[in-house]
Amino acid sequence: MAEIEPYLATLPVLALHFGTALLVLLLGMGIYVLVTPYKEITLMRQRRPAAAILLAGAAIGMALPVAASLQYALRPFDIIFYGVLAVLVQIVAYFIIALLFRLKTRHLGDGDIAPAIGVAAAQIVVGLLNAGALSTP
């Protein structure tokens, strides 16, 4: 039992950091869904795969830097700060990427998944770069 006591002692910090990161991610995705011109949740309920692909790309793209912030965070404020920054970067990147890919609402409703895959992939790439930037001192 003595071997695992140091690990058990860190569980409250782990839970606090995980909960903070999850909250930042959920709030970020909520903001994303509100500010984008598409109704991804409604379209997903209508079984529109392009909307699901787009939302999945956004979620992964946001989760990557939020997860990276966990690695470098010393306290919950660090997770919140870098998490909010990551969410903002992803939302701005989304609008730029959607503009470049000329993503339109009709693409999501018509089942045209090619633009959604391109935008989702670009969102994941931005998330990876954002996460990598967090690792630099």
Backbone hydrogen bonds, N-H to C=O, Kabsch-Sander energy under -0.5 kcal/mol:
donor,donor_aa,acceptor,acceptor_aa,energy
4,I,1,M,-0.8
5,E,1,M,-0.9
8,L,4,I,-2.5
9,A,5,E,-2.0
10,T,6,P,-0.7
10,T,7,Y,-0.8
11,L,8,L,-1.0
14,L,10,T,-2.5
15,A,11,L,-2.9
16,L,12,P,-2.3
17,H,13,V,-2.8
18,F,14,L,-2.9
19,G,15,A,-2.7
20,T,16,L,-2.3
21,A,17,H,-2.5
22,L,18,F,-2.7
23,L,19,G,-2.4
24,V,20,T,-2.5
25,L,21,A,-2.5
26,L,22,L,-2.8
27,L,23,L,-2.7
28,G,24,V,-2.6
29,M,25,L,-2.7
30,G,26,L,-2.2
31,I,27,L,-2.5
32,Y,28,G,-2.6
33,V,29,M,-2.5
34,L,30,G,-1.7
35,V,31,I,-2.5
36,T,32,Y,-1.9
40,E,38,Y,-0.9
43,L,39,K,-2.8
44,M,40,E,-2.7
45,R,41,I,-2.1
46,Q,42,T,-1.2
47,R,44,M,-1.9
48,R,43,L,-2.0
51,A,48,R,-0.7
52,A,48,R,-1.3
53,I,49,P,-2.5
54,L,50,A,-2.3
55,L,51,A,-2.5
56,A,52,A,-2.4
57,G,53,I,-2.3
58,A,54,L,-1.9
59,A,55,L,-2.5
60,I,56,A,-2.6
61,G,57,G,-2.6
62,M,58,A,-2.1
63,A,59,A,-2.6
64,L,60,I,-2.1
66,V,62,M,-1.6
67,A,63,A,-2.9
68,A,64,L,-2.2
69,S,65,P,-2.1
70,L,66,V,-1.0
70,L,67,A,-0.5
71,Q,67,A,-0.9
71,Q,68,A,-0.5
72,Y,68,A,-1.0
73,A,69,S,-1.4
78,D,75,R,-1.0
79,I,75,R,-1.2
80,I,76,P,-2.5
81,F,77,F,-3.1
82,Y,78,D,-2.6
83,G,79,I,-2.3
84,V,80,I,-2.9
85,L,81,F,-2.1
86,A,82,Y,-2.4
87,V,83,G,-2.4
88,L,84,V,-2.5
89,V,85,L,-2.5
90,Q,86,A,-2.5
91,I,87,V,-2.3
92,V,88,L,-2.5
93,A,89,V,-2.8
94,Y,90,Q,-2.4
95,F,91,I,-1.8
96,I,92,V,-2.0
97,I,93,A,-3.1
98,A,94,Y,-3.3
99,L,95,F,-1.7
100,L,96,I,-2.4
101,F,97,I,-2.8
102,R,98,A,-0.6
102,R,99,L,-0.6
103,L,98,A,-2.5
107,H,104,K,-1.1
108,L,104,K,-1.0
109,G,105,T,-1.7
110,D,106,R,-2.4
111,G,107,H,-0.5
112,D,107,H,-1.6
113,I,111,G,-1.2
116,A,112,D,-0.6
117,I,113,I,-2.7
118,G,114,A,-2.1
119,V,115,P,-2.6
120,A,116,A,-2.7
121,A,117,I,-2.7
122,A,118,G,-2.1
123,Q,119,V,-2.3
124,I,120,A,-2.1
125,V,121,A,-2.3
126,V,122,A,-2.5
127,G,123,Q,-2.3
128,L,124,I,-2.5
129,L,125,V,-2.5
130,N,126,V,-2.7
131,A,127,G,-2.5
132,G,128,L,-2.5
133,A,129,L,-2.1
134,L,130,N,-1.1
135,S,131,A,-0.6
135,S,132,G,-1.0
136,T,133,A,-1.1
